[in-house]
Amino acid sequence: MKIVECVPNFSEARRPEVVAAIAQAVAEVDGVHLLDRSSDLDHNRTVLTFAGEPQAVQEAAFRAIARAAELIDLEQHRGEHPRLGATDVVPFIPIQGVSMDECVALARELGERVGRELGIPVYLYEYAATRPERRNLAAIRKGEYEQLKAEIGQNPAREPDFGPAKVGPAGATVIGARDPLIAFNVYLTTSEVAVARQIARAVRHSSGGLRFVKALGLLVDGRAQVSMNLTNYRKTPIARVVEFIRREAARYGVGIHHSELVGLIPQEALTEAAVWYLQLDQFEPGQVLENRLQAAMQAQQTADFLEAVAAPSPTPGGGSAAAHAGALGAALAEMVAGLTLGKKAYASVQEEMETLRQRAAALRAALTRGVSRDAAAFDAILEAFRLPKSTAEEKTARREAIQQATVRAAEVPLETARQAVEVMELALQAAAHGNRNAITDAAAGASLARAALTAAGYNVRINLGGLDDQETATRLLDELRQLETRATALETRLQDTLTERGGLTF
């Protein structure tokens, strides 16, 4: 399963019936899970968080934009937070089994549709931006709706990426793709908004502050607020931001009254903050009760899986075992990256290893899901063979169902094969640049991934033999052979790496 998160911001919070209608537009789309709804009356802004399969999430975003355009008039809207449109910003965030490039494609497809069908000007930002100066959301939103209305169609810099060069009551919408973000506000023990603005200026990166921090100073509920977006919590942890603000506030004789989250936050970010404040220098994630419990449950699931494979039933079978082996390979690559992070001797590859760890984790999750997907694909073939065949119509329907199920039964292990080769590439990278003490763990990961490719390949080939559509069979087989060729080359490079860097002999 591919999972994308979408976190659109709407310029409305004071009319709950409008917010409810927009949320309902999202909830009505099959395959989309509405995870959170957060409204701020002073900002007059609502943030929805939903996730699901990419195309379903894209459809939900379009329906929400359309509903907001019907119900929100920017001519009447006022709030503390800067805004450009009824639907102000729509980011897509890759969560599992989805690349940033795929999220960029989703953003651009949605932008084209919004411009064409709804007549709303659309600007692309962050990774989806078509111009370097539009990567930054604040740059696009400068002057807000009022300035855009005056300049669009006159100033070439305001030319939208999609849609008309004019704005209506719904304003314009900014759509893009980005990394996970934490929306985080700190309230001060003062009502002087000038203090919040000075602190925001100090903390935000664009004016010389902390990297990956965007900040504004606002007056909310009669209290000065530093409103922030933290765009990379791993590189600029939330605790560092809070302490920076605390020190700056002391300059003006004020302190932190309280803070708040807008929307959701990754658990890892909260754990890092707790570790920092408690000075748990030897902390390991396994010391968290819930993490240890989850690990124990996963271990039991592994034992149950092995029992299920050993049982005298057709599923789970070789295809599921292939996906399981691939997941183990990804886990080892992920482990080596983790053992490299934070080590002074490997300071030059920290960013590379962090990216590797994230990619390996996504592949591990996808391959784990592949275990049940392969079993389900084979069960679908069995169900198709059980269909009635008494009449000519039933025979035709049965044969079509068998053919469709067979194609699916070939495509699922082929996807496992693709992912296995990606794991091999990551394992090779870990062996070449990661912690030398874990080089054989990386090699073991690559070997498990190679075994996963081989086993998945057997399942692809056996199912292709039952296809009437030779064009599809040839296409799938050609892709499998290309993957096998890549894997052979990777094995050779891995052996060379183990010889040169690890001193192994073959």
Secondary structure, DSSP 8 states (H G I E B T S, - for coil): --EEEE--EES--S-HHHHHHHHHHHHTSTTEEEEEEEEETTTTEEEEEEEESHHHHHHHHHHHHHHHHHH--TTT---SS--SBSEEEEEEEEEES--HHHHHHHHHHHHHHIIIII---EEEEETT-SSGGGSSHHHHTTTHHHHHHHHTTT-GGG--SBS-SS-BTTB-EEEEE----EEEEEEES---HHHHHHHHHHHSGGGTS-TTEEEEEEEETTEEEEEEEES-TTTS-HHHHHHHHHHHHHHTT--EEEEEEES---HHHHHHHHHHHHT-TT--GGGSHHHHHHHHHHHHHHHHHHHHHHSSSSSS-HHHHHHHHHHHHHHHHHHHHHHHTT-GGGGGGHHHHHHHHHHHHHHHHHHHHHHHHHHHHHHHHHHHHTS--SSHHHHHHHHHHHHHHHHHHHHHHHHHHHHHHHHHHHHHHHHHHS-GGGHHHHHHHHHHHHHHHHHHHHHHHHHHTT-S-HHHHHHHHHHHHHHHHHHHHHHHHHHHHHHHHH----
